[in-house]
């Protein structure tokens, strides 16, 4: 009884300390978790590099950080510069429409569209003869386009800042990773015994599975993008496919590339191939992410496909990009807790 006030004081002090730490780090939670995911999945590479460098942790961590910068930050920086250049080009191409108006007659391909070609032709002639109608339509299209460009630029800029922070944090995770892993194992053992260690192993397995799913999906999108670029005759197909691979982790990444290719084809007068590129990008390149990623994750992490699909999409909606990893991991841990509580057999969750 005499120790009760002291225990309450200790609990209150620890609670306040944890709350203060949470408030300080709340703006960096996503970057810390993403850095942890990257370090977990690339740790075998780091371990081999560390062995070759005679256990020089600082040098090995620096080289891994440099590699992450090249793989993640550099492509996104190039994407930002390309987006700025594309906006300038779009402004230069639309400026004559405000000054000179539309041509008096539409392109021949518009008239050849079945059922609606004649109506589209009449509508084109009507608005081409009215400068006020053209200005009204352009203003209606300009405001949403401007808002979309601002949002896209903001997302890319924020992603660039976050990735820079992720790379910075990853350096310290690599350097001190062995000590952090040891503390996690001790903490899991003290809190949950064998179950705690099993949950920690399951978390690592699920994170590895999600990363395999993301990389595999990126490779699949890059492959089908390469096929589409080659069929449509887009120059630099290999380079664009490589860009698709790296930008597939960004929701707006692949559409920027195949959309730009479609615009280039249209600007070259290849309207039919431009339409093909838009359809191929929408129905094949972008849609492959919806089923290939959950399938690969479920095969690697040995979790039910339904849980993986719900975890990937629900996690992304709730937590953003890091939710792609966090969602399946939380559901996997929840499933293990339910199975442990009900006495059901726990499925294999360790990597094959």
Helices and strands as residue ranges (DSSP letters): H 4-25, G 26-28, H 29-52, H 57-68, I 69-73, H 74-100, H 108-111, H 117-128, H 131-175, H 177-232, H 237-247, H 253-267, H 271-280, I 281-285, H 289-301, H 305-319, G 320-322, H 323-342
